[in-house]
Structure formats: C-alpha cells, structure tokens
Amino acid sequence: MKRGACSFGTSLSFRKGGFFVNRFIEIRRDLHQIPEIGFEEHKTQKYLLDYIAGLNQEFLEVQTWRTGIFVRVTGRVGAKTIGYRTDMDALPLAEKTGLPFASTHAGAMHACGHDVHMSIALGCLTHFATSQPEQNLVFIFQPAEEGPGGALPILESEEFKAFWPDEIYALHIAPEYKVGQIATKVGLLFANTSELFISFKGRAGHAAYPHLANDMVVCASHFVTQMQTIVSRNIDPMDAAVITVGKISGGDAQNIIAEVAHLDGTIRTAKKKTMDVIWTRLRQLARGMEEAFQCEITFTPGSDYCQVYNHAEETEQFIAFLNREFEGAFIEAPAAMTGEDFGYFLEEIPGCMFWLGVDSPYGLHHAKLNPQEDAIPFAISVLTKFLSEK
C-alpha cells in the first residue's frame, strides 16, 4: 500500500451537506469543541463512553478509572495482550484558529492534538469491535498527560493491573511532517522533563527608597540569568539539556518595589542523571541568592516525566511493518526535547511511540494549531493493520 492510502475508503464516512465526511474526522471536531484540562475530562469521558456503548459489545470489556477509560477487546486466541494508549486532556490556552468547530470552553484548547489522538483510537476500536483480533487488545484513554500526569497513577492502579498488556504502543501528532509520514526510532525519542515553579519573597518598599526593601524582580531576573549558566558550565557539552523560563511575574505597581516574584518553566534532559545535576545546581544557586538578596526562595513541586525510550524489538518490528505495508511512510526520527508521560508505560512495558505527520504551519501548543485531518483515516488504517498482525 502506498503512502497516504487508506484501506477503509468511504466505509468510515457518511454524507453531510452533499459531501462525504469521514466519521472520525467528525468525532475529532466534536472532541475539539469540548477541551478539558487534566483530571477534569468529564464531558470528554462521557462522549467517549457514549460512543463505545454504541459499538458491538461481544468482545468488549469497559472499565473507567477517574476520568479515564480502559477497553479490552478479547482476542480469538488471546495468548498475549497488546496495549494502545491515547491521551484525552487539553491545554489551558485560548484558541485562535477561527475554525467553525473551535473550542467552546473559554481558556482551553486541544493544542497538542489529543482530539486527533482520541478519534484515531476510536477508529481502531470500532474496527476491532466487529473484526475480532487474534490477540487481546486494550485501549487506554488516559487523562492528564499535559499535567499533572496520568500515566504513573494509571500504572499503580488496580484497575489497570487487571488489564496489564504485554506490549504497548502510542502516537503523537507532528506538525512538521507531512500527512502519510510516520517518524520514530529505537532508543531515546523524547526527553526527561520536569516542571519548574520558583517563588521569591523579599520586602516591599517605595520605589524612591530601594535601600529599605529587598527587590524580588531584580532577584528573579538575576536568577534567570544564572540558571542559563548551568547548561553552559555544569553540563557536559556532548550531553543535551535545556532550561526554559516561560513565565515571569512579580510586583503590584510601577512605583512599588516587588515583595514577591514567580518563575515558571521547564527542564529537559537527554539523560536522567543530568536532570539530577540541574536540580542540585538550582538549589545551590537559590541558597546563594537568598544570602545575596536577603530573601526566601522556594521550589513548588510540579510534574516530572521520564524519557520516552523505545524498545528495540517492538520498534524494529513496527518499522519493518511500515516499510512492507506503507511504502515511503517511515522516516527515521531524531530525538527531541519534547516531554510525554508515555515514557512511564515504556519503563514497565516494552513498546514504542511514533510521530504522525499532520502538516501544520503552527507547532504543538500553539493557539492556531490546525492538524490536517486526512492524517486520521491514514493512522487508523496503519494501526488496525499493524495490531491485526500482532
């Protein structure tokens, strides 16, 4: 089968306004309108459950976990269980796409493609609900991937342990690749990531009397500058790490010296031990800054995601499948500093993750991200065929 081909044709489509519309593109648009942040995916869960309830239930077993869902498809042989994970949550971001199916939830948007991910998973599940697979399958609809992190608590849950797969797979949309392209690699695909929340508390004062105050805007600014020396002077140049401050806030008015300031950011590393080095240096810098600026600096815990490290056997099998069945689709992916809590699944269960091309000029987490929807039937075609052969 050539790149971009879809074996389903119009079987997943229906007529609307004189045109055929892919069923799962419509589902993606429905889900796009109801984005919800981590562990608040109540409308999303209901939408998914209502859809799943309408499928043939002969081979299905459905279990909810918080706002997530597990669906097991009993195989004809059932010698092993293959897992497929999709994520459900959205980002706290105001949408700016201008699409007719834009978010109806103010301040929330599916800006990381999880609406696309869910529609693909439903397409695969729909296929296997009437075409019983040889092996057991378990579809994992995971909440809170963006934060505070749903993978780790899922792995620790009794509900998931009853559905535990022998191997596991997942995808993530990639705006930089064309529709019909799939990129992955053996080994490190995504980085270790850690959220960074730092608070500075000093002494407020009048702008005319700086000697009677402890200015936290100045302190926080110095801290941002000093943070960047960690990567340039404490990390092996042959290693890879990045510290990003995405938000800085402090003060109340232009003529009042700020008593408090806050920094929000992320740390991303290619190696786990490098993350430990960075956190050690951050705390050492904080102690020095506390002495220098006569203030208090505190770190608030955030989400920590381990690296996505693809297992060799499962990844090589998937790549061989692509080269055999979808000529020209496979691209060798470089490792990226992207964070994804699917890495926790791969720490416990062999499997792999891959990028799915959606050809958008706007990147992930952008308020104008608009994936090309032809990627949905293509991905469904790839995954149903791949999972059928497991």
N, C-alpha and C positions, 0 to 999 in steps of 0.2 A: 504494500500500500504506500502511495506516495505521500510526502509531507502535506499536512493540512487536510487530508481526506478524512471523511467521517463515515464509518460503516453503517450508521443509523439512518442516514438520509433524512427523509421527512417523517420518519416514524416517531420522532420526538417533537414534531411540530404540529401546529394547528393553525387554522385560518382566522385571521383577525384583520378587519378593515380591508379585505381583498388581498392580503398578503399572508404568506406562511411565516409564522413566528416560532422559533424554537421554544419548546416548552420550558426548558431550563434557563434560557435567557430571560423569559418572563418571570420565572421564580427568582432569578438573581435581581431583577428590577424590584420585585416585591420586597425582598430582603434588604435591598439598598435603601428603601424608604423608612425602615424601622431600625436604624443602628442603635446599639446599646453597649455601654461600656462594661468592663469585666465584672462578672457575677451579678449583673443586672439584666441579663439577656432573657427576660421573661416573655416578651412578645415574640422574640425570635424562637425561643424554645417551643412556645405554643404553635407557631406557624409550622415548625418542623414536625412536631408531634402530630398535628392535624393531617399533614401531608402523608407521613409514614402510616398513619392509621388507615388511609385510603388505599394502601398497597395490599397485594395478596399477602396474607399473614401466615401461610402454611409453613414457610421456612424461617420465619422471623421471631426473635425474642427481643423485646424492648425493655430497657432499664434506664431510669433517669437518675442523675447524680447532680445535686444542686441545680444549676441552670443548664447542665449538660445532658447529653443523651448517649447511650450505648445501644447499638443494634447488632445482634448476632444473627447471621444467616447460616443455618445448618447445612453443611455440605453433604453430597451424596455419599462420600467416603468418610470425610471428617478426620483424616489421620493427623492433620495439623490445623492451626488457626492462623489466618493472615489478617493483620490489622491495617486499617486505613484511617488516618486521623485528619479531620478538618477542624478549623477554628471558627468561632462564632462571634467574637466581640468586635466592637468598633473603637474608634479613637475620639477623644474629646476635642473635636475640630469642627469649625463651621464650614460647611460645604460651599464651594464657589464654582461648581460645574455648570449651573444653569440648565441641567437636564430636566426633562419633564417628569422623571421619576426620582428627583433629588430627595435627600433626607427630609423627613417631616419632623424629626426630632432636633430641636434647636441645640446647636453646640455639639452635635455628634455626627460622625460620618464614617462610612466604610472606606477609609482612605488607605487601607492596606490590603484590600481585595478579599476580605473574608466572606463577603457576599458571593463572590465568584467561587471561592473555595467550597462553600456550602452547597451551591447549586450543582457543582460537579459531583460532590459526594452523593447528593440525592439522585443524580442521573445514574450513577453506578449502582446505588442501592435499588433503584427502580428496575434496572435490568436484572439484577440477581434475585429480586423478589418473584420473578416469573421464570427465570432461567437458573435453576438451582446449580450452584457451583460444585465442583468436586470436593474442595476443601472448605472448612468452615471459614467464614469471614466475619470480622467485627468492625463496624463503622463507629468511630469515636467522634462525636460532635463536642469539641472541647471549648468551654468558656475561658475568658480571662487570659488569652495568650498575650495581649498587649500589656497586661498588668491587672492584678498583682501576680499573675502566673497561675495557670490552671493545671499544667502538666504534672508537676510534682505532687500536689494533693490528690490528683486522679490516681497516680501510681500507688499512693498509700491507701487508697480507699478499698473497702471490702467489696464494693460493687464491681470495681474494675478487676480486682483479683479473680472474680468469678468468670470474667471474660478474657483473661490474660492471653494475648497472642504469642505465637512462636516467632513471628517476624512482623515488621511494621513499616508502613510507607506513608509519605505525605508530600504535598507540593506547596509551592508558594509562587504567586504571580510575579513576573519580572517585566517591568515596563520597557526595559532596554532590549529585549529580544522580540523577534517577530512572531506572529501567530504561526503555529506549526513547528516552532523550535522548542526544544527541551534541553536544559543545561544542568549537568551535575558532575560529580567527580567522586572518586574514592577518597576517604580521609576527611580532612577539615573542609567543611563547606561554609559554615557560619561561625562567628567568633564567640568567645565568652563575653558576656555583657553584665554590667552592674549599674543600677541606677544610683545617682549621686544627689543627695539633698543636704546642704550645709547651711546652718544658721549662725549669724554673728550678732552678739549682743554687747553693746558698749554703753555709752552715756550720751543722752541727747543734750543739746545746747543751742544757744543763739548763734546764728551764722557769724556774728560780729565778735564772738568770744570763743574761738576754736580751742584755745588753751584750757578751757574749763570743761571740755567734752571729749569723748572718745568716738571718733567718726567711723561708723561702720561701712559707709560707702567707700571710703578710702581703704579701709582694711580689706573689704571684699575684693576691691579692684587689685590690690597687691596680691591677694591670694590667687586670683585668676591667672595673673602673670607668672607667679611662682609655680603653679600647677603645671604649666607647659614645660618647665624645665625637667620635670620627672621623666617624660618620654625622651627628651633630647639628651639628658645627662645621667639617668639612672637605669635605662633600659638598653640592652644590647642592640646596637644599630641593625643587626641581622634579624632581630625579632620584629614583631609588629604590635603596635599599641596606639590607641588614640584616647585622649580625654577631651570631651566636648562639654562646654557650659552653654546650654541652650536658653537659659533664662536667668536674669539677674534682677533683683528688686530690692528696694530699700528707701527709707525716708518717707516723710509725710508732706513736706512743702519745700519750696526753693530756698527759704531763709531759715530752715531748721536743720541743724546737724543731726544726721540719722543715728538713732539709737540701735536700730536693728537693720540687718540686710540678709538676703537669702540668695543662694545659688542653687540651681537645679541643672543637672547634666547627666552624662553617661560616661562609663569607662568601657572600652572594648579591647580585648587582647586575643592574640592567636594561641597563647599558652596559659594554662591555669595558674602556673607558678608566677607568671608575670602579673596577673591580677593581684596576687598576694603582695608582691613588691610595691605595686602602685598604692594599695591601701595603707601599707606600712608607711610609705613616704608621705602620703596625705596627712596622716595623723601626726607624724613628726613635724611637718610644716605648720599644722594647726597649733601645736604646742609652742612653737617659736613665735607665731603670730599673736597668740594670746599674751605672751610676755611683752612683745614689742608694742602692741596696741592696747594693752591693759583691758582685755575683753574676754568674753567667753565664746568659744566656737564649739558647736555640737553637730554631730552627724546623725541624721534620721535614716533608719534602715529603709531600703527600697527593695525592688525585685532584683534577684540575681539569676541570670540564665547561663547554663553551661553551654559549651560549644556544641554545634551540630557536627558530629563526626560520623560520616557514612561508613558502614561496614563493607569490607571488600567484596565478599562473596555475593551479597544481595545486590550491591550496586553494580557489580560487573554483570550479573545476570540481567538486570534491568537495562543496562546499556546494550548488551548483546541482543536483547529483545527489540529495542528501538531500531538498531541497525538492521535487523532482519525484517521487521514488520512495518517500519515507518522510515523508509529510506530518506536520509538527509535531515531528519529531525534532530538528531543528537548533536550537541555542542559540548566540548569539554569546558566546564565552568572554572573560573578562578575562585579561590577562596575569597570570601567577603567579610567585612566587619559588621554585617547585619546580625541582629540578635533574634533568636527564635527559641521558645522553650520546648520545641520538639526534641531538642538535644537531650532532655531528661529521659524521654522514651528510649532514645538510642543508647543511653548509658545502661539501660536494663534489658533492651530487646534489640536483636540485630535487625537492620533495615537500612533504608536510605530516604533522603529528601531530595527533591529536584525543583529547579526553576521552570515555570511555564511561561513562555513568551506571550505578552498581551499588547505589545507595540503601542505604548502611550508616551506622548511627549513630556508628560508630567510624572515624576517619580513617586515612589511609595511615601505615604504620609503627607502628600501634597493635597491641598484643598481642591485642586482641579483634576486629580487623578481620574481618568476615564478609560478603563481597560477595554480593548477590542473584544467584543462578546463572542466572536467566532472561535475564540480560544476555548469556550465552554464545551461545545459539542466535540471539538477535537480532543480535549482532555478526557472526556467521557469515553470516547472511542478507544483511546490509548489504554486507559486504566481498566476498562471492562475486559478488554482482550488480554492484558497482562495478568490481571487477577484470575481470569478464567484458566490460564495456563499454569498457575501455581500448583 
